[in-house]
Amino acid sequence: MLSVVAVGIASPATTINVVFAAEGLAVYPTETALIAVPLYTVTATDRARTL
């Protein structure tokens, strides 16, 4: 069964694993679709770093 999780990331320094732990979630990437939404302004530097 596939699960879907939506999380908000408050800082570019915050990892997805930290967000899951803060919410008390144990998430398995092979079984879970993830929607991660930055709750901060994404700058051109941030975008360039992800490429």
PDB file of all heavy atoms in Angstrom:
ATOM      1  N   MET A   1       0.841  -1.176   0.000  1.00  0.00           N
ATOM      2  CA  MET A   1       0.000   0.000   0.000  1.00  0.00           C
ATOM      3  C   MET A   1       0.888   1.242   0.000  1.00  0.00           C
ATOM      4  O   MET A   1       1.840   1.346   0.755  1.00  0.00           O
ATOM      5  CB  MET A   1      -0.871  -0.004   1.247  1.00  0.00           C
ATOM      6  CG  MET A   1      -1.791   1.164   1.307  1.00  0.00           C
ATOM      7  SD  MET A   1      -2.950   0.948   2.662  1.00  0.00           S
ATOM      8  CE  MET A   1      -2.819   2.524   3.400  1.00  0.00           C
ATOM      9  N   LEU A   2       0.573   2.184  -0.858  1.00  0.00           N
ATOM     10  CA  LEU A   2       1.340   3.425  -0.964  1.00  0.00           C
ATOM     11  C   LEU A   2       0.717   4.483  -0.071  1.00  0.00           C
ATOM     12  O   LEU A   2      -0.483   4.687  -0.079  1.00  0.00           O
ATOM     13  CB  LEU A   2       1.351   3.909  -2.408  1.00  0.00           C
ATOM     14  CG  LEU A   2       2.125   5.189  -2.683  1.00  0.00           C
ATOM     15  CD1 LEU A   2       3.607   4.947  -2.469  1.00  0.00           C
ATOM     16  CD2 LEU A   2       1.873   5.670  -4.082  1.00  0.00           C
ATOM     17  N   SER A   3       1.553   5.147   0.719  1.00  0.00           N
ATOM     18  CA  SER A   3       1.114   6.255   1.563  1.00  0.00           C
ATOM     19  C   SER A   3       1.597   7.554   0.953  1.00  0.00           C
ATOM     20  O   SER A   3       2.572   7.586   0.224  1.00  0.00           O
ATOM     21  CB  SER A   3       1.714   6.133   2.960  1.00  0.00           C
ATOM     22  OG  SER A   3       1.311   4.944   3.569  1.00  0.00           O
ATOM     23  N   VAL A   4       0.898   8.637   1.279  1.00  0.00           N
ATOM     24  CA  VAL A   4       1.312   9.967   0.840  1.00  0.00           C
ATOM     25  C   VAL A   4       1.463  10.833   2.084  1.00  0.00           C
ATOM     26  O   VAL A   4       0.589  10.853   2.940  1.00  0.00           O
ATOM     27  CB  VAL A   4       0.280  10.599  -0.116  1.00  0.00           C
ATOM     28  CG1 VAL A   4       0.695  12.016  -0.494  1.00  0.00           C
ATOM     29  CG2 VAL A   4       0.092   9.742  -1.347  1.00  0.00           C
ATOM     30  N   VAL A   5       2.587  11.534   2.178  1.00  0.00           N
ATOM     31  CA  VAL A   5       2.870  12.405   3.315  1.00  0.00           C
ATOM     32  C   VAL A   5       3.202  13.784   2.770  1.00  0.00           C
ATOM     33  O   VAL A   5       3.995  13.918   1.844  1.00  0.00           O
ATOM     34  CB  VAL A   5       4.059  11.872   4.146  1.00  0.00           C
ATOM     35  CG1 VAL A   5       4.403  12.838   5.255  1.00  0.00           C
ATOM     36  CG2 VAL A   5       3.757  10.509   4.697  1.00  0.00           C
ATOM     37  N   ALA A   6       2.603  14.821   3.347  1.00  0.00           N
ATOM     38  CA  ALA A   6       2.941  16.204   3.005  1.00  0.00           C
ATOM     39  C   ALA A   6       3.569  16.833   4.240  1.00  0.00           C
ATOM     40  O   ALA A   6       3.012  16.731   5.334  1.00  0.00           O
ATOM     41  CB  ALA A   6       1.706  16.972   2.579  1.00  0.00           C
ATOM     42  N   VAL A   7       4.736  17.430   4.082  1.00  0.00           N
ATOM     43  CA  VAL A   7       5.423  18.060   5.204  1.00  0.00           C
ATOM     44  C   VAL A   7       5.863  19.462   4.813  1.00  0.00           C
ATOM     45  O   VAL A   7       6.100  19.751   3.653  1.00  0.00           O
ATOM     46  CB  VAL A   7       6.655  17.246   5.674  1.00  0.00           C
ATOM     47  CG1 VAL A   7       6.247  15.901   6.210  1.00  0.00           C
ATOM     48  CG2 VAL A   7       7.672  17.081   4.564  1.00  0.00           C
ATOM     49  N   GLY A   8       5.966  20.325   5.799  1.00  0.00           N
ATOM     50  CA  GLY A   8       6.489  21.667   5.596  1.00  0.00           C
ATOM     51  C   GLY A   8       7.895  21.751   6.160  1.00  0.00           C
ATOM     52  O   GLY A   8       8.141  21.270   7.259  1.00  0.00           O
ATOM     53  N   ILE A   9       8.799  22.334   5.403  1.00  0.00           N
ATOM     54  CA  ILE A   9      10.183  22.479   5.839  1.00  0.00           C
ATOM     55  C   ILE A   9      10.416  23.951   6.141  1.00  0.00           C
ATOM     56  O   ILE A   9      10.268  24.805   5.274  1.00  0.00           O
ATOM     57  CB  ILE A   9      11.152  21.967   4.760  1.00  0.00           C
ATOM     58  CG1 ILE A   9      10.862  20.492   4.494  1.00  0.00           C
ATOM     59  CG2 ILE A   9      12.585  22.190   5.176  1.00  0.00           C
ATOM     60  CD1 ILE A   9      11.648  19.904   3.372  1.00  0.00           C
ATOM     61  N   ALA A  10      10.761  24.247   7.392  1.00  0.00           N
ATOM     62  CA  ALA A  10      10.847  25.632   7.862  1.00  0.00           C
ATOM     63  C   ALA A  10      12.156  26.336   7.517  1.00  0.00           C
ATOM     64  O   ALA A  10      12.221  27.555   7.565  1.00  0.00           O
ATOM     65  CB  ALA A  10      10.629  25.674   9.368  1.00  0.00           C
ATOM     66  N   SER A  11      13.186  25.586   7.175  1.00  0.00           N
ATOM     67  CA  SER A  11      14.492  26.188   6.931  1.00  0.00           C
ATOM     68  C   SER A  11      15.246  25.363   5.900  1.00  0.00           C
ATOM     69  O   SER A  11      15.109  24.143   5.873  1.00  0.00           O
ATOM     70  CB  SER A  11      15.278  26.213   8.241  1.00  0.00           C
ATOM     71  OG  SER A  11      16.655  26.378   8.011  1.00  0.00           O
ATOM     72  N   PRO A  12      16.059  25.991   5.072  1.00  0.00           N
ATOM     73  CA  PRO A  12      16.844  25.221   4.109  1.00  0.00           C
ATOM     74  C   PRO A  12      17.850  24.288   4.786  1.00  0.00           C
ATOM     75  O   PRO A  12      18.317  23.331   4.191  1.00  0.00           O
ATOM     76  CB  PRO A  12      17.558  26.273   3.265  1.00  0.00           C
ATOM     77  CG  PRO A  12      17.309  27.579   3.885  1.00  0.00           C
ATOM     78  CD  PRO A  12      16.251  27.426   4.916  1.00  0.00           C
ATOM     79  N   ALA A  13      18.160  24.545   6.055  1.00  0.00           N
ATOM     80  CA  ALA A  13      19.094  23.691   6.785  1.00  0.00           C
ATOM     81  C   ALA A  13      18.410  22.465   7.384  1.00  0.00           C
ATOM     82  O   ALA A  13      19.075  21.552   7.861  1.00  0.00           O
ATOM     83  CB  ALA A  13      19.764  24.488   7.894  1.00  0.00           C
ATOM     84  N   THR A  14      17.081  22.431   7.346  1.00  0.00           N
ATOM     85  CA  THR A  14      16.327  21.312   7.924  1.00  0.00           C
ATOM     86  C   THR A  14      16.219  20.173   6.919  1.00  0.00           C
ATOM     87  O   THR A  14      15.821  20.388   5.780  1.00  0.00           O
ATOM     88  CB  THR A  14      14.908  21.769   8.325  1.00  0.00           C
ATOM     89  OG1 THR A  14      15.010  22.874   9.209  1.00  0.00           O
ATOM     90  CG2 THR A  14      14.138  20.661   8.989  1.00  0.00           C
ATOM     91  N   THR A  15      16.569  18.971   7.348  1.00  0.00           N
ATOM     92  CA  THR A  15      16.454  17.824   6.457  1.00  0.00           C
ATOM     93  C   THR A  15      15.072  17.196   6.587  1.00  0.00           C
ATOM     94  O   THR A  15      14.367  17.404   7.578  1.00  0.00           O
ATOM     95  CB  THR A  15      17.506  16.748   6.787  1.00  0.00           C
ATOM     96  OG1 THR A  15      17.214  16.216   8.088  1.00  0.00           O
ATOM     97  CG2 THR A  15      18.913  17.313   6.752  1.00  0.00           C
ATOM     98  N   ILE A  16      14.699  16.441   5.602  1.00  0.00           N
ATOM     99  CA  ILE A  16      13.407  15.756   5.626  1.00  0.00           C
ATOM    100  C   ILE A  16      13.355  14.775   6.797  1.00  0.00           C
ATOM    101  O   ILE A  16      12.328  14.647   7.460  1.00  0.00           O
ATOM    102  CB  ILE A  16      13.152  15.061   4.278  1.00  0.00           C
ATOM    103  CG1 ILE A  16      12.918  16.137   3.204  1.00  0.00           C
ATOM    104  CG2 ILE A  16      11.963  14.126   4.358  1.00  0.00           C
ATOM    105  CD1 ILE A  16      12.823  15.616   1.809  1.00  0.00           C
ATOM    106  N   ASN A  17      14.471  14.123   7.094  1.00  0.00           N
ATOM    107  CA  ASN A  17      14.494  13.190   8.223  1.00  0.00           C
ATOM    108  C   ASN A  17      14.209  13.894   9.546  1.00  0.00           C
ATOM    109  O   ASN A  17      13.527  13.347  10.411  1.00  0.00           O
ATOM    110  CB  ASN A  17      15.837  12.465   8.299  1.00  0.00           C
ATOM    111  CG  ASN A  17      16.010  11.491   7.164  1.00  0.00           C
ATOM    112  OD1 ASN A  17      15.037  11.012   6.607  1.00  0.00           O
ATOM    113  ND2 ASN A  17      17.246  11.218   6.806  1.00  0.00           N
ATOM    114  N   VAL A  18      14.714  15.119   9.710  1.00  0.00           N
ATOM    115  CA  VAL A  18      14.454  15.889  10.933  1.00  0.00           C
ATOM    116  C   VAL A  18      12.973  16.229  11.037  1.00  0.00           C
ATOM    117  O   VAL A  18      12.372  16.143  12.106  1.00  0.00           O
ATOM    118  CB  VAL A  18      15.326  17.175  10.963  1.00  0.00           C
ATOM    119  CG1 VAL A  18      14.884  18.124  12.062  1.00  0.00           C
ATOM    120  CG2 VAL A  18      16.787  16.807  11.127  1.00  0.00           C
ATOM    121  N   VAL A  19      12.367  16.598   9.924  1.00  0.00           N
ATOM    122  CA  VAL A  19      10.931  16.908   9.917  1.00  0.00           C
ATOM    123  C   VAL A  19      10.129  15.668  10.313  1.00  0.00           C
ATOM    124  O   VAL A  19       9.212  15.745  11.131  1.00  0.00           O
ATOM    125  CB  VAL A  19      10.486  17.431   8.534  1.00  0.00           C
ATOM    126  CG1 VAL A  19       8.978  17.600   8.475  1.00  0.00           C
ATOM    127  CG2 VAL A  19      11.183  18.743   8.210  1.00  0.00           C
ATOM    128  N   PHE A  20      10.470  14.529   9.739  1.00  0.00           N
ATOM    129  CA  PHE A  20       9.758  13.284  10.083  1.00  0.00           C
ATOM    130  C   PHE A  20       9.893  12.972  11.564  1.00  0.00           C
ATOM    131  O   PHE A  20       8.922  12.633  12.224  1.00  0.00           O
ATOM    132  CB  PHE A  20      10.296  12.107   9.274  1.00  0.00           C
ATOM    133  CG  PHE A  20       9.941  12.143   7.815  1.00  0.00           C
ATOM    134  CD1 PHE A  20      10.698  11.437   6.909  1.00  0.00           C
ATOM    135  CD2 PHE A  20       8.857  12.860   7.358  1.00  0.00           C
ATOM    136  CE1 PHE A  20      10.375  11.446   5.564  1.00  0.00           C
ATOM    137  CE2 PHE A  20       8.530  12.882   6.013  1.00  0.00           C
ATOM    138  CZ  PHE A  20       9.287  12.176   5.109  1.00  0.00           C
ATOM    139  N   ALA A  21      11.101  13.097  12.089  1.00  0.00           N
ATOM    140  CA  ALA A  21      11.341  12.789  13.499  1.00  0.00           C
ATOM    141  C   ALA A  21      10.547  13.734  14.402  1.00  0.00           C
ATOM    142  O   ALA A  21       9.979  13.316  15.413  1.00  0.00           O
ATOM    143  CB  ALA A  21      12.830  12.870  13.810  1.00  0.00           C
ATOM    144  N   ALA A  22      10.491  15.015  14.036  1.00  0.00           N
ATOM    145  CA  ALA A  22       9.757  15.995  14.831  1.00  0.00           C
ATOM    146  C   ALA A  22       8.266  15.671  14.866  1.00  0.00           C
ATOM    147  O   ALA A  22       7.584  15.930  15.853  1.00  0.00           O
ATOM    148  CB  ALA A  22       9.980  17.396  14.280  1.00  0.00           C
ATOM    149  N   GLU A  23       7.766  15.083  13.790  1.00  0.00           N
ATOM    150  CA  GLU A  23       6.353  14.704  13.720  1.00  0.00           C
ATOM    151  C   GLU A  23       6.105  13.304  14.270  1.00  0.00           C
ATOM    152  O   GLU A  23       4.968  12.840  14.308  1.00  0.00           O
ATOM    153  CB  GLU A  23       5.860  14.782  12.268  1.00  0.00           C
ATOM    154  CG  GLU A  23       5.876  16.183  11.693  1.00  0.00           C
ATOM    155  CD  GLU A  23       4.907  17.116  12.397  1.00  0.00           C
ATOM    156  OE1 GLU A  23       3.852  16.648  12.860  1.00  0.00           O
ATOM    157  OE2 GLU A  23       5.217  18.310  12.487  1.00  0.00           O
ATOM    158  N   GLY A  24       7.192  12.617  14.650  1.00  0.00           N
ATOM    159  CA  GLY A  24       7.044  11.258  15.169  1.00  0.00           C
ATOM    160  C   GLY A  24       6.718  10.244  14.086  1.00  0.00           C
ATOM    161  O   GLY A  24       6.068   9.235  14.344  1.00  0.00           O
ATOM    162  N   LEU A  25       7.188  10.511  12.866  1.00  0.00           N
ATOM    163  CA  LEU A  25       6.884   9.625  11.735  1.00  0.00           C
ATOM    164  C   LEU A  25       8.059   8.721  11.406  1.00  0.00           C
ATOM    165  O   LEU A  25       9.214   9.131  11.464  1.00  0.00           O
ATOM    166  CB  LEU A  25       6.551  10.459  10.494  1.00  0.00           C
ATOM    167  CG  LEU A  25       5.348  11.383  10.590  1.00  0.00           C
ATOM    168  CD1 LEU A  25       5.280  12.269   9.354  1.00  0.00           C
ATOM    169  CD2 LEU A  25       4.075  10.572  10.732  1.00  0.00           C
ATOM    170  N   ALA A  26       7.749   7.512  11.049  1.00  0.00           N
ATOM    171  CA  ALA A  26       8.735   6.594  10.484  1.00  0.00           C
ATOM    172  C   ALA A  26       8.307   6.368   9.039  1.00  0.00           C
ATOM    173  O   ALA A  26       7.286   5.755   8.783  1.00  0.00           O
ATOM    174  CB  ALA A  26       8.762   5.284  11.253  1.00  0.00           C
ATOM    175  N   VAL A  27       9.057   6.918   8.105  1.00  0.00           N
ATOM    176  CA  VAL A  27       8.658   6.888   6.707  1.00  0.00           C
ATOM    177  C   VAL A  27       9.675   6.081   5.905  1.00  0.00           C
ATOM    178  O   VAL A  27      10.876   6.249   6.062  1.00  0.00           O
ATOM    179  CB  VAL A  27       8.546   8.323   6.147  1.00  0.00           C
ATOM    180  CG1 VAL A  27       8.212   8.314   4.682  1.00  0.00           C
ATOM    181  CG2 VAL A  27       7.498   9.102   6.932  1.00  0.00           C
ATOM    182  N   TYR A  28       9.171   5.223   5.049  1.00  0.00           N
ATOM    183  CA  TYR A  28      10.014   4.388   4.205  1.00  0.00           C
ATOM    184  C   TYR A  28       9.882   4.891   2.765  1.00  0.00           C
ATOM    185  O   TYR A  28       8.807   4.790   2.169  1.00  0.00           O
ATOM    186  CB  TYR A  28       9.602   2.929   4.322  1.00  0.00           C
ATOM    187  CG  TYR A  28       9.647   2.475   5.761  1.00  0.00           C
ATOM    188  CD1 TYR A  28       8.491   2.428   6.538  1.00  0.00           C
ATOM    189  CD2 TYR A  28      10.852   2.141   6.362  1.00  0.00           C
ATOM    190  CE1 TYR A  28       8.542   2.049   7.864  1.00  0.00           C
ATOM    191  CE2 TYR A  28      10.906   1.763   7.690  1.00  0.00           C
ATOM    192  CZ  TYR A  28       9.750   1.711   8.433  1.00  0.00           C
ATOM    193  OH  TYR A  28       9.805   1.344   9.755  1.00  0.00           O
ATOM    194  N   PRO A  29      10.947   5.453   2.191  1.00  0.00           N
ATOM    195  CA  PRO A  29      10.873   6.083   0.866  1.00  0.00           C
ATOM    196  C   PRO A  29      10.372   5.153  -0.242  1.00  0.00           C
ATOM    197  O   PRO A  29       9.793   5.632  -1.201  1.00  0.00           O
ATOM    198  CB  PRO A  29      12.312   6.518   0.587  1.00  0.00           C
ATOM    199  CG  PRO A  29      12.995   6.511   1.897  1.00  0.00           C
ATOM    200  CD  PRO A  29      12.266   5.542   2.779  1.00  0.00           C
ATOM    201  N   THR A  30      10.577   3.865  -0.112  1.00  0.00           N
ATOM    202  CA  THR A  30      10.112   2.955  -1.159  1.00  0.00           C
ATOM    203  C   THR A  30       8.611   2.714  -1.087  1.00  0.00           C
ATOM    204  O   THR A  30       8.029   2.191  -2.026  1.00  0.00           O
ATOM    205  CB  THR A  30      10.840   1.604  -1.072  1.00  0.00           C
ATOM    206  OG1 THR A  30      10.620   1.052   0.235  1.00  0.00           O
ATOM    207  CG2 THR A  30      12.330   1.766  -1.313  1.00  0.00           C
ATOM    208  N   GLU A  31       7.994   3.123   0.028  1.00  0.00           N
ATOM    209  CA  GLU A  31       6.563   2.882   0.211  1.00  0.00           C
ATOM    210  C   GLU A  31       5.760   4.161   0.391  1.00  0.00           C
ATOM    211  O   GLU A  31       4.555   4.109   0.617  1.00  0.00           O
ATOM    212  CB  GLU A  31       6.352   1.998   1.439  1.00  0.00           C
ATOM    213  CG  GLU A  31       7.062   0.663   1.357  1.00  0.00           C
ATOM    214  CD  GLU A  31       7.012  -0.094   2.667  1.00  0.00           C
ATOM    215  OE1 GLU A  31       6.378   0.381   3.617  1.00  0.00           O
ATOM    216  OE2 GLU A  31       7.617  -1.175   2.736  1.00  0.00           O
ATOM    217  N   THR A  32       6.416   5.308   0.313  1.00  0.00           N
ATOM    218  CA  THR A  32       5.743   6.561   0.636  1.00  0.00           C
ATOM    219  C   THR A  32       6.021   7.620  -0.420  1.00  0.00           C
ATOM    220  O   THR A  32       7.169   7.873  -0.763  1.00  0.00           O
ATOM    221  CB  THR A  32       6.224   7.090   2.003  1.00  0.00           C
ATOM    222  OG1 THR A  32       6.067   6.072   2.979  1.00  0.00           O
ATOM    223  CG2 THR A  32       5.444   8.312   2.431  1.00  0.00           C
ATOM    224  N   ALA A  33       4.958   8.245  -0.906  1.00  0.00           N
ATOM    225  CA  ALA A  33       5.114   9.411  -1.777  1.00  0.00           C
ATOM    226  C   ALA A  33       5.219  10.628  -0.874  1.00  0.00           C
ATOM    227  O   ALA A  33       4.490  10.752   0.101  1.00  0.00           O
ATOM    228  CB  ALA A  33       3.912   9.540  -2.702  1.00  0.00           C
ATOM    229  N   LEU A  34       6.125  11.519  -1.180  1.00  0.00           N
ATOM    230  CA  LEU A  34       6.388  12.669  -0.307  1.00  0.00           C
ATOM    231  C   LEU A  34       6.176  13.968  -1.056  1.00  0.00           C
ATOM    232  O   LEU A  34       6.655  14.133  -2.174  1.00  0.00           O
ATOM    233  CB  LEU A  34       7.833  12.620   0.207  1.00  0.00           C
ATOM    234  CG  LEU A  34       8.327  13.850   0.944  1.00  0.00           C
ATOM    235  CD1 LEU A  34       7.573  14.014   2.261  1.00  0.00           C
ATOM    236  CD2 LEU A  34       9.810  13.765   1.177  1.00  0.00           C
ATOM    237  N   ILE A  35       5.456  14.873  -0.418  1.00  0.00           N
ATOM    238  CA  ILE A  35       5.338  16.243  -0.911  1.00  0.00           C
ATOM    239  C   ILE A  35       5.975  17.126   0.148  1.00  0.00           C
ATOM    240  O   ILE A  35       5.463  17.226   1.261  1.00  0.00           O
ATOM    241  CB  ILE A  35       3.869  16.640  -1.142  1.00  0.00           C
ATOM    242  CG1 ILE A  35       3.230  15.708  -2.164  1.00  0.00           C
ATOM    243  CG2 ILE A  35       3.774  18.103  -1.583  1.00  0.00           C
ATOM    244  CD1 ILE A  35       1.735  15.869  -2.283  1.00  0.00           C
ATOM    245  N   ALA A  36       7.115  17.707  -0.171  1.00  0.00           N
ATOM    246  CA  ALA A  36       7.832  18.576   0.776  1.00  0.00           C
ATOM    247  C   ALA A  36       7.696  20.012   0.296  1.00  0.00           C
ATOM    248  O   ALA A  36       8.054  20.337  -0.831  1.00  0.00           O
ATOM    249  CB  ALA A  36       9.299  18.179   0.862  1.00  0.00           C
ATOM    250  N   VAL A  37       7.157  20.862   1.147  1.00  0.00           N
ATOM    251  CA  VAL A  37       6.899  22.249   0.783  1.00  0.00           C
ATOM    252  C   VAL A  37       7.780  23.168   1.623  1.00  0.00           C
ATOM    253  O   VAL A  37       7.699  23.148   2.850  1.00  0.00           O
ATOM    254  CB  VAL A  37       5.414  22.595   1.039  1.00  0.00           C
ATOM    255  CG1 VAL A  37       5.135  24.044   0.681  1.00  0.00           C
ATOM    256  CG2 VAL A  37       4.510  21.660   0.261  1.00  0.00           C
ATOM    257  N   PRO A  38       8.633  23.966   0.974  1.00  0.00           N
ATOM    258  CA  PRO A  38       9.440  24.904   1.751  1.00  0.00           C
ATOM    259  C   PRO A  38       8.548  26.014   2.312  1.00  0.00           C
ATOM    260  O   PRO A  38       7.726  26.579   1.600  1.00  0.00           O
ATOM    261  CB  PRO A  38      10.448  25.456   0.746  1.00  0.00           C
ATOM    262  CG  PRO A  38       9.839  25.218  -0.588  1.00  0.00           C
ATOM    263  CD  PRO A  38       8.936  24.032  -0.447  1.00  0.00           C
ATOM    264  N   LEU A  39       8.700  26.306   3.593  1.00  0.00           N
ATOM    265  CA  LEU A  39       7.943  27.371   4.237  1.00  0.00           C
ATOM    266  C   LEU A  39       8.792  28.630   4.361  1.00  0.00           C
ATOM    267  O   LEU A  39       8.538  29.481   5.190  1.00  0.00           O
ATOM    268  CB  LEU A  39       7.468  26.904   5.621  1.00  0.00           C
ATOM    269  CG  LEU A  39       6.606  25.646   5.618  1.00  0.00           C
ATOM    270  CD1 LEU A  39       6.276  25.241   7.041  1.00  0.00           C
ATOM    271  CD2 LEU A  39       5.343  25.855   4.804  1.00  0.00           C
ATOM    272  N   TYR A  40       9.815  28.724   3.524  1.00  0.00           N
ATOM    273  CA  TYR A  40      10.721  29.858   3.509  1.00  0.00           C
ATOM    274  C   TYR A  40      10.882  30.309   2.065  1.00  0.00           C
ATOM    275  O   TYR A  40      10.486  29.599   1.137  1.00  0.00           O
ATOM    276  CB  TYR A  40      12.089  29.483   4.103  1.00  0.00           C
ATOM    277  CG  TYR A  40      12.730  28.301   3.418  1.00  0.00           C
ATOM    278  CD1 TYR A  40      13.575  28.474   2.338  1.00  0.00           C
ATOM    279  CD2 TYR A  40      12.460  27.001   3.834  1.00  0.00           C
ATOM    280  CE1 TYR A  40      14.141  27.396   1.685  1.00  0.00           C
ATOM    281  CE2 TYR A  40      13.028  25.910   3.186  1.00  0.00           C
ATOM    282  CZ  TYR A  40      13.863  26.109   2.120  1.00  0.00           C
ATOM    283  OH  TYR A  40      14.410  25.035   1.474  1.00  0.00           O
ATOM    284  N   THR A  41      11.426  31.463   1.852  1.00  0.00           N
ATOM    285  CA  THR A  41      11.644  31.970   0.503  1.00  0.00           C
ATOM    286  C   THR A  41      12.766  31.180  -0.158  1.00  0.00           C
ATOM    287  O   THR A  41      13.850  31.038   0.397  1.00  0.00           O
ATOM    288  CB  THR A  41      12.026  33.455   0.540  1.00  0.00           C
ATOM    289  OG1 THR A  41      10.982  34.175   1.197  1.00  0.00           O
ATOM    290  CG2 THR A  41      12.238  34.013  -0.846  1.00  0.00           C
ATOM    291  N   VAL A  42      12.490  30.652  -1.342  1.00  0.00           N
ATOM    292  CA  VAL A  42      13.500  29.917  -2.096  1.00  0.00           C
ATOM    293  C   VAL A  42      14.226  30.919  -2.988  1.00  0.00           C
ATOM    294  O   VAL A  42      13.629  31.490  -3.899  1.00  0.00           O
ATOM    295  CB  VAL A  42      12.866  28.784  -2.933  1.00  0.00           C
ATOM    296  CG1 VAL A  42      13.927  28.060  -3.736  1.00  0.00           C
ATOM    297  CG2 VAL A  42      12.106  27.832  -2.034  1.00  0.00           C
ATOM    298  N   THR A  43      15.487  31.130  -2.697  1.00  0.00           N
ATOM    299  CA  THR A  43      16.280  32.109  -3.452  1.00  0.00           C
ATOM    300  C   THR A  43      16.920  31.456  -4.682  1.00  0.00           C
ATOM    301  O   THR A  43      16.918  30.234  -4.820  1.00  0.00           O
ATOM    302  CB  THR A  43      17.390  32.692  -2.571  1.00  0.00           C
ATOM    303  OG1 THR A  43      18.311  31.634  -2.253  1.00  0.00           O
ATOM    304  CG2 THR A  43      16.837  33.303  -1.295  1.00  0.00           C
ATOM    305  N   ALA A  44      17.482  32.278  -5.534  1.00  0.00           N
ATOM    306  CA  ALA A  44      18.191  31.758  -6.704  1.00  0.00           C
ATOM    307  C   ALA A  44      19.360  30.876  -6.264  1.00  0.00           C
ATOM    308  O   ALA A  44      19.667  29.872  -6.907  1.00  0.00           O
ATOM    309  CB  ALA A  44      18.690  32.909  -7.567  1.00  0.00           C
ATOM    310  N   THR A  45      20.010  31.222  -5.166  1.00  0.00           N
ATOM    311  CA  THR A  45      21.112  30.416  -4.634  1.00  0.00           C
ATOM    312  C   THR A  45      20.608  29.036  -4.210  1.00  0.00           C
ATOM    313  O   THR A  45      21.241  28.023  -4.489  1.00  0.00           O
ATOM    314  CB  THR A  45      21.772  31.125  -3.442  1.00  0.00           C
ATOM    315  OG1 THR A  45      22.219  32.399  -3.864  1.00  0.00           O
ATOM    316  CG2 THR A  45      22.943  30.330  -2.900  1.00  0.00           C
ATOM    317  N   ASP A  46      19.455  29.001  -3.541  1.00  0.00           N
ATOM    318  CA  ASP A  46      18.866  27.723  -3.139  1.00  0.00           C
ATOM    319  C   ASP A  46      18.559  26.852  -4.364  1.00  0.00           C
ATOM    320  O   ASP A  46      18.845  25.661  -4.381  1.00  0.00           O
ATOM    321  CB  ASP A  46      17.563  27.921  -2.346  1.00  0.00           C
ATOM    322  CG  ASP A  46      17.770  28.606  -1.019  1.00  0.00           C
ATOM    323  OD1 ASP A  46      18.876  28.443  -0.432  1.00  0.00           O
ATOM    324  OD2 ASP A  46      16.845  29.295  -0.572  1.00  0.00           O
ATOM    325  N   ARG A  47      17.981  27.466  -5.374  1.00  0.00           N
ATOM    326  CA  ARG A  47      17.633  26.711  -6.589  1.00  0.00           C
ATOM    327  C   ARG A  47      18.886  26.184  -7.270  1.00  0.00           C
ATOM    328  O   ARG A  47      18.933  25.045  -7.717  1.00  0.00           O
ATOM    329  CB  ARG A  47      16.820  27.579  -7.545  1.00  0.00           C
ATOM    330  CG  ARG A  47      15.403  27.806  -7.091  1.00  0.00           C
ATOM    331  CD  ARG A  47      14.549  28.427  -8.183  1.00  0.00           C
ATOM    332  NE  ARG A  47      15.019  29.719  -8.607  1.00  0.00           N
ATOM    333  CZ  ARG A  47      14.727  30.876  -8.027  1.00  0.00           C
ATOM    334  NH1 ARG A  47      13.957  30.894  -6.965  1.00  0.00           N
ATOM    335  NH2 ARG A  47      15.195  32.010  -8.492  1.00  0.00           N
ATOM    336  N   ALA A  48      19.924  27.010  -7.367  1.00  0.00           N
ATOM    337  CA  ALA A  48      21.166  26.596  -8.014  1.00  0.00           C
ATOM    338  C   ALA A  48      21.817  25.446  -7.272  1.00  0.00           C
ATOM    339  O   ALA A  48      22.398  24.547  -7.880  1.00  0.00           O
ATOM    340  CB  ALA A  48      22.126  27.771  -8.107  1.00  0.00           C
ATOM    341  N   ARG A  49      21.708  25.457  -5.956  1.00  0.00           N
ATOM    342  CA  ARG A  49      22.310  24.393  -5.135  1.00  0.00           C
ATOM    343  C   ARG A  49      21.641  23.045  -5.369  1.00  0.00           C
ATOM    344  O   ARG A  49      22.265  22.015  -5.264  1.00  0.00           O
ATOM    345  CB  ARG A  49      22.208  24.791  -3.664  1.00  0.00           C
ATOM    346  CG  ARG A  49      23.200  24.156  -2.783  1.00  0.00           C
ATOM    347  CD  ARG A  49      23.127  24.665  -1.383  1.00  0.00           C
ATOM    348  NE  ARG A  49      22.092  25.691  -1.228  1.00  0.00           N
ATOM    349  CZ  ARG A  49      21.888  26.361  -0.126  1.00  0.00           C
ATOM    350  NH1 ARG A  49      22.610  26.154   0.910  1.00  0.00           N
ATOM    351  NH2 ARG A  49      20.944  27.270  -0.066  1.00  0.00           N
ATOM    352  N   THR A  50      20.347  23.043  -5.698  1.00  0.00           N
ATOM    353  CA  THR A  50      19.639  21.783  -5.893  1.00  0.00           C
ATOM    354  C   THR A  50      19.870  21.193  -7.278  1.00  0.00           C
ATOM    355  O   THR A  50      19.603  20.023  -7.498  1.00  0.00           O
ATOM    356  CB  THR A  50      18.122  21.951  -5.682  1.00  0.00           C
ATOM    357  OG1 THR A  50      17.628  22.891  -6.641  1.00  0.00           O
ATOM    358  CG2 THR A  50      17.815  22.408  -4.289  1.00  0.00           C
ATOM    359  N   LEU A  51      20.363  21.996  -8.204  1.00  0.00           N
ATOM    360  CA  LEU A  51      20.628  21.483  -9.554  1.00  0.00           C
ATOM    361  C   LEU A  51      21.903  20.750  -9.543  1.00  0.00           C
ATOM    362  O   LEU A  51      22.390  19.891  -9.772  1.00  0.00           O
ATOM    363  CB  LEU A  51      20.700  22.626 -10.560  1.00  0.00           C
ATOM    364  CG  LEU A  51      19.421  23.431 -10.705  1.00  0.00           C
ATOM    365  CD1 LEU A  51      19.660  24.609 -11.629  1.00  0.00           C
ATOM    366  CD2 LEU A  51      18.308  22.567 -11.247  1.00  0.00           C
TER     367      LEU A  51
END
